[in-house]
Amino acid sequence: MIFVGYSLLLVFVALTVVSELSRRKIAVDSFNKVSALNAVTYLVQIPIGLSILPFIEGESQVSWLIVAIVTLIGIAPPLREYFMFKANRDVDAGTLAILLNLSVVVVVVLAAVLLDDYLNALELAAALLITASAMYVASLSSGGLNVTSSLLWALILLTALGALANLGEAWFFSKFSLAVYLLVGLIAQTFWAFVIAVLAGSDFQGLLDKDGRRSIIAYVASRATKGVIFLSALAILESIATVRSIIAVAPVAITVASYYLLDEKDDFARKTLAALVACLGLVMFATQA
C-alpha cells in the first residue's frame, strides 16, 4: 500500500503541472470564462470525492454546527482559484508557482504568533529560503512579472487566501475526519464557487465554445481529480511530512514544463534555480510537520 501512496503522489504532481499550465493558457486566452469554469470544476469534484467515501475510515456524521463552520471556511479555496486565474493573466506559470509558496511562510508565521511558539532554526531557514526565492524571481526583468496595482492586489489576496485555506484545513483535520471533509467540504466549496460565478455574471454556455476547449477539459479533469488523489495518498501514507516533502517538487516541475509546453523561456535557468531553492525550503518545513 505504501507503493500505491507514493505512486498517487507522483500522479498528483503530474496533475498539478497540467492544471497550472492549463490555467495559464485559459487566463491568457479566455479569462471571461474562468468563474464559470471554476464553478463547474468544483461541481465535478463532488461525485469523485463521494466515490471514495466508502473506503475512508472515520466518522462521517455531521451536525449543523459543523456544516456552518465548514461552509465559512469553504469560501477560501474557490476565491483563491479565481485570483490565481487573475494573476496568471500577467504572470507565467513557473513564476506564479514560486511566488505562491509565500503562503506557506505566512501560515507558519501566523501559527507561531497565534500559538505563542517560536520558529526553530530549521523553520526560520526554510522561511528565509522560500522568501528569498520569491523575491528573486519577482526581481527578474523578463520573468513575466509586470506589477500593476491589480496584479499586486491579486498576489496579496492569493497569499492571504492560501494561508487561510491551509490554516482552515489544518484546523479541520485536527477536529474532524477526512470523511467529513469529503461529505461537507467539497459541497461547501462548490456552493461558494457558484456564488462567485453568479456575482461575476459568468456565461456558462461559453464553456461549450470550441475556442480553448482542450485547455478547459485538461483543467477540469486535472483539478477535479488531483484533490481526491492527494487525500487518498494522505490516507494511505498517514504522514503529512512525507506527503509535503514529495509534492514540494511541484514548482520545479511546473517551471520546466512551462518552458517546453508553453514556450515560457525567459530567465528559465534563474527561475529554475529559484524553484529549486523554494523546493528545499518546502522540504525543510515538511520535516517539521
HELIX and SHEET records of a PDB file:
HELIX    1   1 ILE A    2  ASP A   29  1                                  28    
HELIX    2   2 PHE A   31  LYS A   33  5                                   3    
HELIX    3   3 VAL A   34  SER A   51  1                                  18    
HELIX    4   4 LEU A   53  PHE A   55  5                                   3    
HELIX    5   5 TRP A   64  ILE A   73  1                                  10    
HELIX    6   6 ALA A   76  ASN A   88  1                                  13    
HELIX    7   7 ALA A   93  LEU A   99  1                                   7    
HELIX    8   8 LEU A  102  LEU A  114  1                                  13    
HELIX    9   9 ALA A  121  SER A  139  1                                  19    
HELIX   10  10 SER A  149  LYS A  175  1                                  27    
HELIX   11  11 LEU A  178  VAL A  180  1                                   3    
HELIX   12  12 TYR A  181  GLY A  185  3                                   5    
HELIX   13  13 LEU A  186  LEU A  199  1                                  14    
HELIX   14  14 PHE A  204  LEU A  208  5                                   5    
HELIX   15  15 ARG A  213  LEU A  237  1                                  25    
HELIX   16  16 ILE A  240  ILE A  247  1                                   8    
HELIX   17  17 ALA A  250  LEU A  261  1                                  12    
HELIX   18  18 PHE A  268  ALA A  286  1                                  19    
END                                                                             
